[in-house]
Amino acid sequence: MSLLLYVSYYKMELSIFLAKLFGLYLILEGLVLLFRQGFVRSVIADLMKSPALRYLCGILLLVAGLVMVVYHNIWEGSWVVVITILAWITLLKSAGYLFLGEKSMRKTLSAFDKKHWYVGVGIICILVGIYLARIGFGF
């Protein structure tokens, strides 16, 4: 097998794996946003009260985002760009946790703390999750 063919195969396998991973995650996260809004609000409130927890979440998201961006920074006109965009969103979210102060985080999150936001984002998560899961699992 030529090196170019191997690299192409590896990238596609990684894309399929990440489509499965993000697909299932987004479906479940979307359902949580739709049906457990009170729970999500209390989690966010606890996160705002704890700098240590924000730091830990930021570091975990930073590592996950960096791994995905380093290994899957593919900007082509197909479904794989969705994975790349989600990887960059993960990386940017980690930067928010790590670099925004408590006051800035509260202001930013309070702008999104509306019932229609949870429903809208929940539906978007489920739709993108189904799209990626269909590709990843081949159904």
KOLTOR-617972 format. One record per residue (C-alpha): residue number from 1; y, x, z; residue in one letter. Coordinates in steps of 0.1 Angstrom, whole numbers. Example, Ala and Ser with C-alpha at 12.3 -4.5 7.8 and 13.67 -1.06 7.14 Angstrom:
# KOLTOR-617972
+-----+-------+-------+-------+------+
!  nr !    py !    px !    pz ! rest !
+-----+-------+-------+-------+------+
!   1 !   -45 !   123 !    78 !    A !
!   2 !   -11 !   137 !    71 !    S !
+-----+-------+-------+-------+------+
# end
This chain:
# KOLTOR-617972
+-----+-------+-------+-------+------+
!  nr !    py !    px !    pz ! rest !
+-----+-------+-------+-------+------+
!   1 !     0 !     0 !     0 !    M !
!   2 !    34 !    15 !    -9 !    S !
!   3 !    60 !    20 !    18 !    L !
!   4 !    84 !    -5 !     2 !    L !
!   5 !    57 !   -32 !     1 !    L !
!   6 !    47 !   -24 !    37 !    Y !
!   7 !    83 !   -26 !    50 !    V !
!   8 !    88 !   -59 !    31 !    S !
!   9 !    56 !   -73 !    46 !    Y !
!  10 !    66 !   -62 !    81 !    Y !
!  11 !   100 !   -78 !    78 !    K !
!  12 !    85 !  -111 !    67 !    M !
!  13 !    59 !  -110 !    95 !    E !
!  14 !    88 !  -104 !   120 !    L !
!  15 !   108 !  -132 !   104 !    S !
!  16 !    78 !  -156 !   107 !    I !
!  17 !    73 !  -146 !   144 !    F !
!  18 !   109 !  -151 !   152 !    L !
!  19 !   110 !  -184 !   134 !    A !
!  20 !    81 !  -196 !   156 !    K !
!  21 !    98 !  -182 !   187 !    L !
!  22 !   132 !  -196 !   180 !    F !
!  23 !   118 !  -228 !   166 !    G !
!  24 !    99 !  -237 !   198 !    L !
!  25 !   127 !  -225 !   221 !    Y !
!  26 !   153 !  -245 !   203 !    L !
!  27 !   132 !  -277 !   203 !    I !
!  28 !   126 !  -274 !   240 !    L !
!  29 !   162 !  -264 !   248 !    E !
!  30 !   175 !  -293 !   227 !    G !
!  31 !   153 !  -317 !   247 !    L !
!  32 !   166 !  -303 !   280 !    V !
!  33 !   202 !  -307 !   268 !    L !
!  34 !   195 !  -343 !   258 !    L !
!  35 !   175 !  -355 !   288 !    F !
!  36 !   184 !  -332 !   317 !    R !
!  37 !   221 !  -329 !   315 !    Q !
!  38 !   226 !  -331 !   353 !    G !
!  39 !   201 !  -303 !   357 !    F !
!  40 !   219 !  -281 !   331 !    V !
!  41 !   253 !  -288 !   347 !    R !
!  42 !   240 !  -277 !   381 !    S !
!  43 !   224 !  -245 !   366 !    V !
!  44 !   258 !  -237 !   350 !    I !
!  45 !   276 !  -243 !   383 !    A !
!  46 !   252 !  -220 !   401 !    D !
!  47 !   256 !  -194 !   374 !    L !
!  48 !   294 !  -195 !   378 !    M !
!  49 !   291 !  -190 !   416 !    K !
!  50 !   269 !  -159 !   413 !    S !
!  51 !   282 !  -127 !   397 !    P !
!  52 !   248 !  -111 !   402 !    A !
!  53 !   230 !  -139 !   383 !    L !
!  54 !   256 !  -138 !   355 !    R !
!  55 !   251 !  -100 !   352 !    Y !
!  56 !   213 !  -104 !   352 !    L !
!  57 !   214 !  -131 !   325 !    C !
!  58 !   239 !  -110 !   305 !    G !
!  59 !   217 !   -79 !   306 !    I !
!  60 !   185 !   -99 !   297 !    L !
!  61 !   204 !  -115 !   268 !    L !
!  62 !   219 !   -82 !   258 !    L !
!  63 !   184 !   -66 !   255 !    V !
!  64 !   170 !   -95 !   236 !    A !
!  65 !   200 !   -97 !   213 !    G !
!  66 !   200 !   -60 !   206 !    L !
!  67 !   163 !   -59 !   198 !    V !
!  68 !   166 !   -88 !   174 !    M !
!  69 !   198 !   -75 !   157 !    V !
!  70 !   183 !   -40 !   154 !    V !
!  71 !   150 !   -52 !   139 !    Y !
!  72 !   162 !   -83 !   121 !    H !
!  73 !   196 !   -79 !   107 !    N !
!  74 !   188 !   -94 !    73 !    I !
!  75 !   217 !  -110 !    55 !    W !
!  76 !   200 !  -126 !    25 !    E !
!  77 !   204 !  -160 !    10 !    G !
!  78 !   173 !  -176 !    25 !    S !
!  79 !   161 !  -191 !    57 !    W !
!  80 !   158 !  -156 !    74 !    V !
!  81 !   196 !  -155 !    77 !    V !
!  82 !   193 !  -183 !   103 !    V !
!  83 !   172 !  -159 !   125 !    I !
!  84 !   199 !  -132 !   120 !    T !
!  85 !   227 !  -156 !   130 !    I !
!  86 !   208 !  -167 !   161 !    L !
!  87 !   202 !  -130 !   170 !    A !
!  88 !   240 !  -123 !   168 !    W !
!  89 !   248 !  -155 !   188 !    I !
!  90 !   224 !  -142 !   215 !    T !
!  91 !   242 !  -108 !   215 !    L !
!  92 !   277 !  -125 !   216 !    L !
!  93 !   265 !  -148 !   245 !    K !
!  94 !   254 !  -117 !   265 !    S !
!  95 !   289 !  -102 !   259 !    A !
!  96 !   304 !  -133 !   273 !    G !
!  97 !   283 !  -132 !   305 !    Y !
!  98 !   290 !   -95 !   309 !    L !
!  99 !   327 !   -92 !   300 !    F !
! 100 !   344 !  -125 !   308 !    L !
! 101 !   356 !  -129 !   343 !    G !
! 102 !   348 !  -159 !   365 !    E !
! 103 !   381 !  -177 !   357 !    K !
! 104 !   377 !  -172 !   319 !    S !
! 105 !   340 !  -183 !   320 !    M !
! 106 !   349 !  -215 !   340 !    R !
! 107 !   377 !  -223 !   315 !    K !
! 108 !   354 !  -217 !   285 !    T !
! 109 !   325 !  -237 !   299 !    L !
! 110 !   347 !  -266 !   312 !    S !
! 111 !   359 !  -271 !   276 !    A !
! 112 !   322 !  -278 !   266 !    F !
! 113 !   312 !  -297 !   297 !    D !
! 114 !   313 !  -331 !   280 !    K !
! 115 !   285 !  -356 !   275 !    K !
! 116 !   289 !  -357 !   237 !    H !
! 117 !   287 !  -319 !   236 !    W !
! 118 !   253 !  -319 !   253 !    Y !
! 119 !   240 !  -346 !   230 !    V !
! 120 !   255 !  -330 !   199 !    G !
! 121 !   242 !  -295 !   206 !    V !
! 122 !   209 !  -309 !   218 !    G !
! 123 !   204 !  -326 !   184 !    I !
! 124 !   215 !  -295 !   165 !    I !
! 125 !   190 !  -274 !   185 !    C !
! 126 !   162 !  -298 !   178 !    I !
! 127 !   169 !  -300 !   141 !    L !
! 128 !   173 !  -262 !   137 !    V !
! 129 !   142 !  -257 !   159 !    G !
! 130 !   121 !  -281 !   138 !    I !
! 131 !   133 !  -264 !   106 !    Y !
! 132 !   123 !  -229 !   119 !    L !
! 133 !    90 !  -242 !   134 !    A !
! 134 !    80 !  -257 !   101 !    R !
! 135 !    86 !  -224 !    84 !    I !
! 136 !    70 !  -203 !   111 !    G !
! 137 !    39 !  -224 !   115 !    F !
! 138 !    37 !  -235 !    79 !    G !
! 139 !    37 !  -272 !    83 !    F !
+-----+-------+-------+-------+------+
# end
